[in-house]
């Protein structure tokens, strides 16, 4: 047992001696570097190491800058996308709002014109929107959004702010059908405003009217305005059209089948294909 103890003691002494030697070596080395740090060999070695490492440091710095710039670019692109989407939404919203305001302005302008026309007619009238039409133009009728609930009756005259549209041929509680002036079944007694020549205006398939029974001796010219005469036709006691409503303008003259008369082609004052709002004149 004594021998085992001596062995352990010797080992501990040797371990302590080794630690002291290592510490002494490190201390001497540190002291030598401290003393020799300003010496030419040490400075040259430091410069050489710094020069050798400089390219790597620049490369690492450039790589770091590039990575940072790439990250900033990604963030900027994302921000621009968000801003672009918000701007598109704003443009869409403003476009819709602009369309709505323009339509309101057009509707208000049309309503004002109809009110002016209503004040010029010595009959009660009701404004009505056009709710249906034949886009092909084969059927010379339109449907209005006013009917018997609004006091509308068959035979009431329909006008716009520009002139005669036609007459009511069918009535329901909330709608009415209008036979347009251009329908072949439509006839109106008329006067040429300048010469006061009289005749009968009737519809025909197409966009123009025909004025028949104008005496050859009457002074009628292209460009003359034709208005309603307020005269009855046939066995009617009176005309359903009040006197003085604008029908249209003469655009051509032709010889009638009867040599004693001549015929005028009349372009309606109202663009019947673009009607949106009208007045129903309660003439009965």
VOKEBA-944088 format. One record per residue: residue in one letter; x, y, z of N, C-alpha, C, CB in turn. Coordinates in steps of 0.2 Angstrom, whole numbers, plus 5000, padded with zeros to 4 digits. Glycine has a CB too. Layout:
N
<a,<X,Y,Z>,<X,Y,Z>,<X,Y,Z>,<X,Y,Z>> ...
% end
This chain:
284
<x,<5004,4994,5000>,<5000,5000,5000>,<5004,5006,5000>,<4995,5000,5006>> <x,<5010,5006,5004>,<5015,5012,5004>,<5017,5013,4997>,<5020,5011,5009>> <x,<5019,5008,4994>,<5022,5009,4987>,<5017,5012,4982>,<5024,5002,4984>> <x,<5010,5010,4983>,<5005,5013,4978>,<5004,5020,4980>,<4998,5009,4980>> <x,<5005,5022,4986>,<5005,5029,4988>,<5010,5033,4985>,<5004,5030,4995>> <x,<5016,5030,4986>,<5022,5034,4983>,<5021,5035,4975>,<5028,5031,4984>> <x,<5019,5030,4972>,<5018,5031,4964>,<5013,5037,4963>,<5015,5024,4961>> <x,<5007,5037,4966>,<5002,5042,4965>,<5005,5049,4967>,<4996,5041,4969>> <x,<5009,5049,4972>,<5012,5056,4974>,<5017,5058,4968>,<5016,5055,4980>> <x,<5021,5054,4966>,<5026,5055,4960>,<5022,5058,4954>,<5030,5049,4959>> <x,<5017,5054,4952>,<5013,5056,4946>,<5010,5063,4947>,<5007,5051,4945>> <x,<5007,5065,4953>,<5005,5072,4954>,<5010,5077,4954>,<5001,5072,4961>> <x,<5016,5076,4956>,<5021,5080,4956>,<5023,5082,4949>,<5027,5078,4960>> <x,<5024,5076,4945>,<5026,5077,4938>,<5020,5081,4934>,<5027,5070,4934>> <x,<5014,5080,4936>,<5008,5084,4932>,<5009,5091,4934>,<5001,5081,4934>> <x,<5010,5093,4940>,<5010,5100,4942>,<5016,5103,4938>,<5011,5100,4950>> <x,<5022,5099,4938>,<5028,5102,4935>,<5027,5103,4927>,<5034,5097,4935>> <x,<5023,5099,4924>,<5021,5100,4917>,<5017,5106,4916>,<5017,5094,4914>> <x,<5012,5107,4920>,<5008,5113,4919>,<5012,5120,4920>,<5002,5113,4925>> <x,<5016,5119,4925>,<5021,5125,4926>,<5025,5127,4920>,<5025,5124,4933>> <x,<5028,5121,4918>,<5032,5122,4912>,<5028,5126,4906>,<5035,5116,4910>> <x,<5022,5123,4905>,<5018,5126,4899>,<5016,5133,4900>,<5011,5121,4898>> <x,<5014,5134,4906>,<5013,5141,4908>,<5019,5146,4907>,<5010,5142,4915>> <x,<5025,5143,4909>,<5031,5147,4908>,<5032,5149,4901>,<5037,5144,4912>> <x,<5031,5143,4897>,<5033,5144,4890>,<5028,5149,4887>,<5032,5137,4886>> <x,<5021,5149,4888>,<5017,5154,4885>,<5018,5161,4888>,<5009,5152,4887>> <x,<5020,5161,4894>,<5022,5168,4897>,<5027,5171,4893>,<5023,5168,4904>> <x,<5033,5167,4892>,<5039,5169,4889>,<5037,5171,4882>,<5044,5164,4889>> <x,<5033,5167,4878>,<5031,5169,4871>,<5027,5175,4871>,<5027,5163,4868>> <x,<5022,5176,4875>,<5018,5182,4875>,<5022,5188,4877>,<5012,5182,4881>> <x,<5027,5187,4882>,<5031,5193,4883>,<5036,5195,4877>,<5035,5191,4889>> <x,<5038,5190,4874>,<5042,5191,4868>,<5038,5195,4863>,<5045,5184,4865>> <x,<5032,5193,4861>,<5028,5196,4856>,<5027,5203,4858>,<5022,5192,4855>> <x,<5026,5204,4865>,<5024,5211,4867>,<5030,5215,4866>,<5022,5211,4874>> <x,<5036,5213,4868>,<5042,5217,4867>,<5044,5218,4860>,<5048,5213,4871>> <x,<5042,5213,4855>,<5045,5213,4848>,<5039,5215,4844>,<5047,5206,4846>> <x,<5033,5218,4846>,<5028,5219,4842>,<5030,5225,4837>,<5022,5221,4845>> <x,<5034,5230,4839>,<5036,5235,4835>,<5042,5234,4831>,<5036,5242,4839>> <x,<5045,5228,4831>,<5051,5227,4828>,<5049,5226,4820>,<5054,5220,4830>> <x,<5054,5227,4816>,<5053,5226,4809>,<5051,5220,4807>,<5060,5228,4805>> <x,<5053,5214,4809>,<5051,5207,4807>,<5044,5206,4808>,<5055,5202,4810>> <x,<5042,5208,4814>,<5035,5207,4816>,<5030,5212,4812>,<5033,5209,4824>> <x,<5032,5218,4811>,<5028,5222,4807>,<5027,5220,4800>,<5031,5229,4807>> <x,<5033,5217,4797>,<5033,5215,4790>,<5028,5209,4790>,<5040,5213,4788>> <x,<5029,5204,4795>,<5024,5198,4795>,<5017,5200,4795>,<5026,5194,4800>> <x,<5016,5205,4799>,<5009,5207,4800>,<5006,5210,4794>,<5008,5212,4806>> <x,<5010,5214,4790>,<5008,5217,4784>,<5007,5212,4779>,<5014,5222,4782>> <x,<5011,5207,4779>,<5011,5202,4774>,<5004,5198,4775>,<5017,5197,4774>> <x,<5003,5196,4781>,<4996,5193,4782>,<4990,5197,4781>,<4996,5191,4790>> <x,<4991,5204,4783>,<4985,5208,4781>,<4984,5209,4773>,<4986,5215,4784>> <x,<4990,5209,4770>,<4989,5210,4762>,<4986,5203,4759>,<4996,5211,4759>> <x,<4988,5198,4762>,<4986,5191,4759>,<4978,5190,4761>,<4990,5185,4762>> <x,<4976,5193,4767>,<4969,5192,4768>,<4965,5197,4765>,<4968,5192,4776>> <x,<4967,5203,4763>,<4963,5209,4761>,<4959,5206,4755>,<4968,5214,4758>> <x,<4961,5203,4750>,<4956,5201,4745>,<4950,5197,4747>,<4960,5197,4739>> <x,<4952,5192,4752>,<4946,5188,4755>,<4941,5193,4759>,<4949,5183,4759>> <x,<4944,5198,4762>,<4940,5202,4766>,<4935,5206,4761>,<4944,5207,4771>> <x,<4939,5209,4756>,<4935,5213,4751>,<4929,5208,4748>,<4939,5216,4745>> <x,<4931,5202,4746>,<4926,5197,4743>,<4920,5196,4748>,<4929,5191,4741>> <x,<4922,5195,4754>,<4917,5194,4759>,<4912,5200,4760>,<4920,5192,4766>> <x,<4916,5206,4760>,<4912,5212,4761>,<4907,5213,4755>,<4916,5218,4762>> <x,<4910,5212,4749>,<4906,5213,4743>,<4900,5208,4743>,<4910,5212,4737>> <x,<4901,5202,4745>,<4896,5197,4745>,<4891,5199,4750>,<4899,5190,4747>> <x,<4893,5201,4756>,<4888,5203,4761>,<4884,5209,4758>,<4892,5206,4767>> <x,<4887,5214,4755>,<4883,5220,4752>,<4879,5217,4747>,<4888,5225,4749>> <x,<4881,5213,4742>,<4876,5210,4737>,<4870,5207,4740>,<4880,5205,4733>> <x,<4871,5203,4745>,<4866,5199,4749>,<4861,5204,4752>,<4868,5194,4754>> <x,<4864,5209,4755>,<4860,5215,4758>,<4856,5218,4753>,<4864,5220,4762>> <x,<4859,5220,4747>,<4856,5223,4742>,<4850,5219,4739>,<4861,5226,4736>> <x,<4852,5213,4738>,<4846,5208,4735>,<4840,5208,4740>,<4849,5201,4734>> <x,<4842,5207,4746>,<4836,5207,4751>,<4832,5214,4751>,<4839,5206,4758>> <x,<4836,5220,4750>,<4832,5226,4750>,<4828,5226,4743>,<4837,5232,4750>> <x,<4831,5223,4738>,<4827,5223,4731>,<4821,5219,4732>,<4832,5221,4726>> <x,<4821,5213,4735>,<4815,5209,4736>,<4810,5213,4740>,<4817,5203,4739>> <x,<4812,5216,4745>,<4807,5220,4749>,<4804,5226,4745>,<4811,5223,4755>> <x,<4808,5229,4741>,<4806,5235,4737>,<4801,5232,4732>,<4812,5238,4733>> <x,<4803,5227,4728>,<4798,5224,4723>,<4791,5222,4727>,<4801,5217,4720>> <x,<4792,5219,4733>,<4785,5217,4736>,<4781,5223,4738>,<4787,5213,4742>> <x,<4785,5229,4740>,<4781,5235,4742>,<4778,5238,4735>,<4786,5240,4745>> <x,<4782,5238,4730>,<4779,5240,4723>,<4773,5236,4721>,<4785,5240,4718>> <x,<4773,5230,4722>,<4768,5226,4720>,<4761,5228,4724>,<4769,5218,4721>> <x,<4762,5229,4731>,<4757,5231,4735>,<4754,5237,4733>,<4759,5231,4742>> <x,<4759,5242,4732>,<4757,5249,4729>,<4753,5249,4723>,<4763,5254,4729>> <x,<4755,5244,4718>,<4752,5244,4712>,<4745,5241,4712>,<4757,5239,4707>> <x,<4745,5236,4716>,<4738,5233,4717>,<4733,5238,4720>,<4738,5227,4722>> <x,<4736,5242,4725>,<4731,5247,4728>,<4729,5252,4723>,<4735,5250,4734>> <x,<4734,5254,4719>,<4733,5259,4714>,<4728,5257,4708>,<4739,5261,4710>> <x,<4728,5250,4707>,<4723,5247,4702>,<4716,5247,4705>,<4725,5240,4700>> <x,<4716,5246,4711>,<4709,5246,4715>,<4707,5253,4715>,<4710,5243,4722>> <x,<4711,5258,4716>,<4709,5265,4716>,<4706,5267,4709>,<4714,5269,4719>> <x,<4710,5265,4704>,<4708,5267,4697>,<4701,5264,4695>,<4714,5265,4692>> <x,<4701,5257,4697>,<4694,5254,4695>,<4688,5257,4699>,<4695,5246,4697>> <x,<4690,5259,4705>,<4684,5262,4709>,<4683,5269,4706>,<4686,5263,4717>> <x,<4688,5273,4705>,<4686,5279,4702>,<4683,5279,4695>,<4693,5283,4701>> <x,<4685,5274,4691>,<4682,5273,4684>,<4674,5272,4685>,<4685,5267,4681>> <x,<4673,5267,4690>,<4666,5266,4691>,<4662,5272,4693>,<4665,5260,4696>> <x,<4665,5275,4698>,<4662,5281,4701>,<4661,5287,4695>,<4666,5284,4706>> <x,<4666,5287,4691>,<4665,5292,4685>,<4660,5290,4680>,<4672,5292,4681>> <x,<4659,5284,4679>,<4654,5281,4674>,<4647,5283,4678>,<4654,5274,4673>> <x,<4646,5282,4684>,<4640,5283,4688>,<4638,5290,4688>,<4640,5280,4695>> <x,<4643,5294,4689>,<4642,5302,4689>,<4640,5304,4682>,<4648,5305,4692>> <x,<4643,5302,4677>,<4642,5304,4670>,<4634,5302,4668>,<4647,5301,4665>> <x,<4632,5296,4670>,<4626,5293,4669>,<4621,5298,4673>,<4625,5286,4671>> <x,<4622,5299,4679>,<4618,5304,4683>,<4617,5311,4679>,<4620,5305,4690>> <x,<4623,5313,4677>,<4622,5320,4673>,<4618,5319,4667>,<4630,5322,4672>> <x,<4619,5314,4663>,<4615,5313,4657>,<4608,5312,4659>,<4617,5307,4653>> <x,<4606,5308,4664>,<4599,5307,4666>,<4596,5314,4668>,<4598,5302,4671>> <x,<4600,5318,4672>,<4597,5324,4674>,<4596,5329,4668>,<4602,5328,4679>> <x,<4601,5329,4663>,<4600,5333,4657>,<4594,5331,4653>,<4606,5333,4653>> <x,<4593,5325,4652>,<4587,5323,4649>,<4581,5325,4652>,<4587,5315,4648>> <x,<4581,5324,4659>,<4575,5326,4663>,<4573,5333,4662>,<4576,5324,4670>> <x,<4578,5337,4663>,<4577,5344,4662>,<4574,5346,4655>,<4584,5348,4663>> <x,<4577,5343,4650>,<4574,5344,4643>,<4567,5342,4643>,<4578,5341,4638>> <x,<4565,5336,4646>,<4558,5334,4646>,<4554,5339,4649>,<4558,5327,4648>> <x,<4556,5341,4655>,<4552,5346,4659>,<4551,5352,4655>,<4556,5348,4665>> <x,<4556,5355,4651>,<4555,5361,4647>,<4550,5359,4641>,<4561,5363,4643>> <x,<4550,5353,4638>,<4545,5351,4633>,<4538,5350,4636>,<4547,5344,4630>> <x,<4538,5348,4642>,<4531,5347,4645>,<4528,5354,4647>,<4532,5343,4652>> <x,<4532,5359,4649>,<4529,5366,4650>,<4526,5369,4643>,<4534,5370,4653>> <x,<4529,5367,4638>,<4527,5370,4631>,<4521,5366,4628>,<4532,5369,4626>> <x,<4518,5361,4631>,<4513,5357,4629>,<4507,5358,4633>,<4514,5349,4628>> <x,<4501,5361,4631>,<4495,5362,4635>,<4491,5356,4637>,<4491,5367,4631>> <x,<4494,5351,4639>,<4491,5345,4641>,<4495,5342,4647>,<4490,5340,4636>> <x,<4492,5338,4651>,<4495,5335,4657>,<4499,5329,4653>,<4490,5332,4662>> <x,<4505,5328,4656>,<4510,5323,4653>,<4513,5319,4659>,<4515,5326,4649>> <x,<4516,5313,4657>,<4520,5309,4662>,<4526,5307,4659>,<4515,5303,4665>> <x,<4532,5307,4662>,<4538,5305,4660>,<4539,5298,4661>,<4544,5309,4663>> <x,<4542,5294,4656>,<4542,5287,4656>,<4549,5285,4653>,<4536,5284,4653>> <x,<4552,5280,4655>,<4558,5277,4652>,<4556,5272,4647>,<4563,5274,4657>> <x,<4561,5271,4642>,<4560,5266,4637>,<4563,5260,4640>,<4564,5268,4630>> <x,<4559,5254,4641>,<4561,5248,4644>,<4563,5243,4639>,<4557,5246,4649>> <x,<4560,5243,4633>,<4561,5238,4628>,<4561,5240,4621>,<4557,5232,4630>> <x,<4564,5237,4617>,<4564,5239,4610>,<4566,5233,4605>,<4568,5246,4608>> <x,<4564,5233,4599>,<4567,5228,4594>,<4573,5231,4591>,<4561,5227,4589>> <x,<4579,5228,4593>,<4585,5230,4591>,<4586,5230,4583>,<4591,5227,4594>> <x,<4582,5225,4580>,<4583,5225,4573>,<4579,5230,4569>,<4580,5218,4570>> <x,<4575,5234,4572>,<4571,5239,4569>,<4565,5236,4565>,<4575,5243,4565>> <x,<4564,5230,4565>,<4558,5227,4561>,<4552,5229,4564>,<4559,5219,4560>> <x,<4551,5228,4570>,<4545,5230,4574>,<4546,5238,4576>,<4544,5226,4580>> <x,<4541,5242,4573>,<4541,5249,4574>,<4538,5251,4581>,<4538,5253,4568>> <x,<4540,5247,4586>,<4537,5249,4593>,<4542,5249,4598>,<4531,5243,4594>> <x,<4540,5252,4604>,<4544,5252,4610>,<4540,5251,4616>,<4549,5259,4610>> <x,<4543,5249,4621>,<4539,5248,4627>,<4541,5253,4632>,<4540,5241,4630>> <x,<4537,5256,4636>,<4538,5261,4641>,<4536,5259,4648>,<4534,5268,4639>> <x,<4540,5262,4653>,<4539,5260,4660>,<4534,5264,4663>,<4545,5260,4663>> <x,<4528,5265,4660>,<4522,5268,4663>,<4516,5265,4660>,<4523,5276,4662>> <x,<4511,5264,4664>,<4505,5261,4661>,<4498,5264,4664>,<4505,5254,4663>> <x,<4493,5260,4664>,<4487,5263,4667>,<4487,5265,4674>,<4482,5257,4666>> <x,<4491,5262,4678>,<4492,5265,4685>,<4495,5272,4685>,<4497,5260,4689>> <x,<4498,5274,4680>,<4500,5281,4679>,<4495,5286,4675>,<4507,5281,4676>> <x,<4489,5283,4673>,<4484,5287,4670>,<4485,5286,4662>,<4484,5294,4672>> <x,<4489,5282,4660>,<4491,5281,4653>,<4485,5277,4649>,<4497,5278,4651>> <x,<4483,5280,4643>,<4477,5277,4640>,<4480,5276,4632>,<4471,5281,4640>> <x,<4476,5271,4629>,<4477,5270,4622>,<4476,5276,4618>,<4473,5264,4619>> <x,<4480,5278,4614>,<4479,5284,4610>,<4483,5290,4612>,<4471,5286,4610>> <x,<4485,5290,4618>,<4489,5296,4621>,<4496,5296,4616>,<4492,5294,4628>> <x,<4498,5303,4615>,<4503,5304,4611>,<4510,5304,4615>,<4502,5311,4608>> <x,<4515,5302,4612>,<4521,5301,4615>,<4526,5305,4611>,<4524,5293,4615>> <x,<4530,5310,4615>,<4535,5314,4612>,<4541,5314,4616>,<4532,5322,4612>> <x,<4546,5317,4613>,<4553,5318,4616>,<4554,5326,4616>,<4559,5314,4613>> <x,<4559,5328,4619>,<4561,5335,4619>,<4562,5337,4612>,<4567,5336,4623>> <x,<4563,5333,4607>,<4564,5335,4600>,<4558,5335,4595>,<4570,5330,4597>> <x,<4553,5331,4597>,<4547,5330,4593>,<4543,5324,4594>,<4549,5331,4586>> <x,<4539,5322,4589>,<4534,5317,4590>,<4538,5310,4589>,<4529,5317,4584>> <x,<4536,5306,4594>,<4538,5299,4594>,<4533,5294,4591>,<4540,5297,4601>> <x,<4527,5295,4593>,<4522,5290,4591>,<4516,5291,4595>,<4524,5283,4591>> <x,<4512,5285,4596>,<4506,5285,4600>,<4505,5279,4604>,<4499,5287,4596>> <x,<4502,5279,4609>,<4501,5273,4613>,<4496,5268,4610>,<4499,5275,4621>> <x,<4498,5262,4609>,<4494,5257,4606>,<4491,5251,4610>,<4497,5254,4599>> <x,<4495,5251,4616>,<4493,5245,4621>,<4495,5248,4628>,<4496,5238,4619>> <x,<4491,5246,4633>,<4492,5248,4639>,<4491,5242,4644>,<4488,5254,4641>> <x,<4496,5242,4649>,<4495,5237,4655>,<4496,5241,4661>,<4501,5232,4654>> <x,<4495,5238,4667>,<4496,5242,4673>,<4502,5246,4674>,<4495,5237,4679>> <x,<4508,5243,4672>,<4514,5246,4673>,<4518,5247,4667>,<4518,5242,4678>> <x,<4515,5246,4661>,<4519,5247,4655>,<4514,5250,4649>,<4522,5240,4652>> <x,<4517,5252,4644>,<4513,5254,4638>,<4517,5253,4632>,<4510,5261,4638>> <x,<4514,5251,4626>,<4517,5250,4620>,<4516,5256,4615>,<4515,5243,4617>> <x,<4521,5258,4612>,<4520,5264,4608>,<4521,5262,4600>,<4526,5269,4610>> <x,<4517,5264,4596>,<4517,5263,4589>,<4521,5269,4586>,<4510,5262,4585>> <x,<4527,5268,4584>,<4532,5273,4582>,<4529,5277,4576>,<4539,5271,4581>> <x,<4531,5283,4575>,<4529,5287,4569>,<4531,5284,4562>,<4532,5294,4570>> <x,<4537,5280,4563>,<4539,5277,4557>,<4536,5270,4555>,<4547,5275,4557>> <x,<4531,5268,4559>,<4527,5262,4557>,<4522,5263,4551>,<4523,5259,4563>> <x,<4522,5259,4546>,<4517,5260,4540>,<4510,5261,4542>,<4517,5254,4536>> <x,<4508,5259,4548>,<4501,5260,4551>,<4500,5267,4554>,<4499,5254,4556>> <x,<4505,5271,4554>,<4505,5277,4558>,<4504,5282,4552>,<4511,5278,4562>> <x,<4499,5287,4554>,<4497,5292,4549>,<4496,5299,4553>,<4491,5291,4545>> <x,<4498,5304,4551>,<4497,5311,4555>,<4496,5316,4550>,<4504,5312,4559>> <x,<4491,5320,4551>,<4490,5326,4547>,<4496,5331,4548>,<4483,5329,4548>> <x,<4498,5334,4543>,<4504,5338,4544>,<4504,5345,4540>,<4511,5335,4542>> <x,<4508,5350,4542>,<4509,5356,4539>,<4517,5357,4538>,<4506,5362,4543>> <x,<4518,5360,4532>,<4525,5362,4531>,<4526,5369,4534>,<4527,5362,4523>> <x,<4530,5370,4539>,<4530,5376,4543>,<4531,5382,4539>,<4535,5376,4548>> <x,<4535,5383,4534>,<4536,5389,4530>,<4530,5391,4526>,<4542,5388,4526>> <x,<4529,5386,4521>,<4523,5388,4516>,<4516,5386,4518>,<4525,5384,4510>> <x,<4516,5383,4524>,<4509,5381,4527>,<4506,5376,4522>,<4505,5387,4528>> <x,<4509,5372,4518>,<4507,5367,4514>,<4505,5361,4518>,<4512,5365,4508>> <x,<4499,5358,4517>,<4496,5353,4521>,<4497,5346,4517>,<4489,5354,4523>> <x,<4497,5341,4521>,<4498,5334,4518>,<4497,5329,4524>,<4505,5333,4515>> <x,<4498,5323,4522>,<4497,5317,4527>,<4504,5314,4527>,<4492,5312,4524>> <x,<4507,5313,4533>,<4513,5310,4534>,<4512,5303,4537>,<4518,5314,4540>> <x,<4515,5298,4533>,<4514,5291,4535>,<4521,5288,4536>,<4510,5287,4530>> <x,<4521,5283,4540>,<4527,5279,4541>,<4529,5274,4535>,<4527,5275,4547>> <x,<4535,5272,4535>,<4537,5267,4530>,<4543,5263,4533>,<4539,5270,4523>> <x,<4544,5257,4531>,<4549,5253,4534>,<4556,5257,4532>,<4549,5246,4531>> <x,<4560,5258,4538>,<4566,5262,4537>,<4566,5267,4542>,<4567,5264,4530>> <x,<4570,5272,4541>,<4571,5278,4545>,<4568,5284,4543>,<4578,5279,4547>> <x,<4564,5284,4538>,<4561,5290,4535>,<4554,5290,4535>,<4564,5292,4528>> <x,<4550,5295,4534>,<4543,5296,4533>,<4541,5299,4526>,<4540,5301,4538>> <x,<4535,5298,4524>,<4533,5300,4518>,<4527,5305,4519>,<4531,5295,4513>> <x,<4528,5311,4516>,<4522,5316,4516>,<4519,5316,4509>,<4525,5323,4518>> <x,<4513,5314,4509>,<4509,5314,4503>,<4504,5319,4503>,<4505,5307,4502>> <x,<4501,5320,4497>,<4495,5324,4495>,<4497,5332,4496>,<4489,5323,4500>> <x,<4503,5333,4494>,<4505,5340,4494>,<4504,5343,4487>,<4513,5341,4496>> <x,<4500,5348,4486>,<4498,5351,4480>,<4504,5353,4476>,<4493,5357,4480>> <x,<4504,5352,4469>,<4510,5354,4465>,<4511,5362,4465>,<4509,5352,4458>> <x,<4506,5365,4467>,<4507,5373,4467>,<4510,5375,4473>,<4500,5376,4466>> <x,<4511,5371,4478>,<4514,5373,4485>,<4521,5374,4484>,<4512,5368,4490>> <x,<4524,5379,4488>,<4531,5380,4488>,<4534,5376,4494>,<4532,5388,4488>> <x,<4537,5371,4492>,<4540,5366,4497>,<4547,5365,4495>,<4536,5359,4498>> <x,<4552,5365,4500>,<4559,5365,4498>,<4562,5360,4503>,<4562,5372,4498>> <x,<4568,5357,4501>,<4572,5353,4505>,<4574,5357,4511>,<4578,5350,4501>> <x,<4574,5354,4517>,<4576,5358,4523>,<4570,5361,4527>,<4580,5363,4521>> <x,<4564,5361,4524>,<4558,5364,4527>,<4556,5359,4533>,<4552,5365,4522>> <x,<4554,5362,4538>,<4552,5359,4544>,<4544,5357,4544>,<4553,5363,4551>> <x,<4543,5351,4545>,<4536,5348,4545>,<4533,5347,4552>,<4535,5341,4541>> <x,<4527,5350,4554>,<4524,5349,4561>,<4517,5346,4560>,<4524,5356,4564>> <x,<4515,5344,4566>,<4508,5342,4566>,<4503,5347,4565>,<4506,5338,4573>> <x,<4497,5345,4561>,<4492,5350,4559>,<4487,5351,4564>,<4490,5349,4552>> <x,<4486,5345,4568>,<4480,5345,4573>,<4474,5344,4569>,<4480,5352,4577>> <x,<4474,5342,4563>,<4468,5340,4560>,<4466,5333,4560>,<4468,5343,4552>> <x,<4459,5331,4560>,<4457,5324,4560>,<4458,5321,4553>,<4450,5324,4562>> <x,<4459,5315,4553>,<4459,5311,4547>,<4454,5306,4546>,<4466,5307,4546>> <x,<4451,5306,4540>,<4445,5301,4539>,<4439,5303,4543>,<4448,5294,4541>> <x,<4436,5297,4547>,<4430,5298,4551>,<4432,5300,4558>,<4426,5292,4551>> <x,<4438,5302,4560>,<4439,5304,4567>,<4437,5311,4568>,<4447,5304,4568>> <x,<4434,5312,4574>,<4431,5319,4575>,<4437,5324,4576>,<4427,5318,4582>> <x,<4443,5321,4578>,<4448,5326,4579>,<4455,5322,4579>,<4448,5330,4586>> <x,<4460,5326,4578>,<4467,5322,4578>,<4469,5321,4585>,<4472,5327,4574>> <x,<4472,5315,4586>,<4475,5313,4593>,<4481,5317,4594>,<4476,5306,4593>> <x,<4484,5320,4589>,<4491,5324,4589>,<4489,5331,4590>,<4495,5323,4583>> <x,<4491,5335,4595>,<4490,5342,4595>,<4494,5346,4590>,<4492,5345,4602>> <x,<4492,5352,4588>,<4495,5355,4583>,<4501,5358,4585>,<4490,5361,4581>> <x,<4506,5358,4581>,<4513,5362,4582>,<4518,5357,4584>,<4512,5367,4587>> <x,<4517,5351,4585>,<4523,5346,4587>,<4527,5345,4581>,<4520,5340,4590>> <x,<4534,5345,4582>,<4538,5344,4576>,<4539,5337,4574>,<4546,5346,4578>> <x,<4538,5336,4568>,<4538,5329,4565>,<4545,5328,4562>,<4533,5328,4560>> <x,<4547,5332,4558>,<4554,5331,4555>,<4556,5336,4550>,<4554,5324,4552>> <x,<4560,5335,4546>,<4563,5339,4541>,<4563,5336,4534>,<4570,5342,4542>> <x,<4561,5340,4529>,<4561,5337,4522>,<4568,5336,4519>,<4556,5342,4517>> <x,<4569,5330,4517>,<4576,5329,4514>,<4576,5327,4507>,<4579,5323,4518>> <x,<4570,5326,4504>,<4570,5325,4497>,<4562,5326,4494>,<4572,5317,4495>> <x,<4562,5328,4488>,<4555,5329,4485>,<4554,5324,4479>,<4554,5336,4482>> <x,<4548,5322,4478>,<4547,5317,4472>,<4540,5318,4469>,<4548,5309,4475>> <x,<4539,5316,4463>,<4533,5317,4460>,<4528,5311,4462>,<4534,5317,4452>> <x,<4522,5313,4464>,<4517,5308,4467>,<4514,5305,4461>,<4512,5311,4471>> <x,<4511,5299,4462>,<4507,5295,4457>,<4502,5300,4453>,<4504,5289,4459>> <x,<4499,5304,4457>,<4494,5309,4454>,<4498,5315,4453>,<4488,5310,4459>> <x,<4497,5317,4446>,<4501,5323,4444>,<4499,5329,4447>,<4500,5324,4436>> <x,<4493,5330,4451>,<4491,5336,4454>,<4495,5337,4461>,<4484,5336,4455>> <x,<4498,5331,4463>,<4501,5332,4470>,<4509,5330,4469>,<4498,5327,4474>> <x,<4512,5331,4474>,<4519,5329,4475>,<4521,5326,4482>,<4524,5335,4474>> <x,<4526,5323,4482>,<4528,5319,4488>,<4534,5322,4491>,<4528,5312,4487>> <x,<4535,5322,4498>,<4541,5324,4501>,<4543,5318,4506>,<4540,5330,4505>> <x,<4550,5317,4506>,<4553,5312,4510>,<4555,5316,4517>,<4559,5308,4507>> <x,<4553,5314,4522>,<4554,5318,4529>,<4558,5313,4533>,<4547,5319,4532>> <x,<4564,5316,4536>,<4568,5313,4541>,<4565,5315,4548>,<4575,5315,4540>> <x,<4563,5310,4552>,<4560,5312,4559>,<4565,5316,4563>,<4559,5305,4562>> <x,<4562,5320,4567>,<4566,5325,4571>,<4569,5321,4577>,<4562,5330,4574>> <x,<4566,5315,4579>,<4568,5311,4584>,<4572,5305,4581>,<4562,5309,4589>> <x,<4578,5304,4584>,<4582,5298,4583>,<4578,5292,4587>,<4589,5298,4585>> <x,<4574,5288,4583>,<4570,5283,4587>,<4574,5277,4589>,<4564,5281,4582>> <x,<4580,5276,4587>,<4584,5271,4589>,<4587,5272,4595>,<4589,5269,4583>> <x,<4588,5279,4598>,<4591,5280,4603>,<4587,5283,4609>,<4597,5285,4602>> <x,<4581,5282,4609>,<4576,5285,4614>,<4578,5281,4621>,<4569,5283,4612>> <x,<4578,5286,4626>,<4579,5283,4633>,<4573,5285,4637>,<4586,5285,4635>> <x,<4571,5291,4637>,<4566,5294,4641>,<4561,5298,4636>,<4568,5298,4647>> <x,<4554,5298,4638>,<4550,5301,4634>,<4544,5304,4638>,<4546,5296,4628>> <x,<4540,5308,4635>,<4534,5311,4638>,<4528,5308,4635>,<4533,5319,4638>> <x,<4523,5305,4639>,<4517,5303,4637>,<4512,5308,4638>,<4515,5296,4641>> <x,<4509,5311,4633>,<4505,5317,4633>,<4497,5314,4634>,<4505,5322,4627>> <x,<4494,5316,4639>,<4487,5314,4640>,<4482,5318,4636>,<4485,5314,4648>> <x,<4481,5317,4630>,<4477,5321,4625>,<4470,5319,4626>,<4479,5320,4618>> <x,<4468,5313,4629>,<4461,5311,4630>,<4459,5311,4637>,<4460,5305,4626>> 
% end
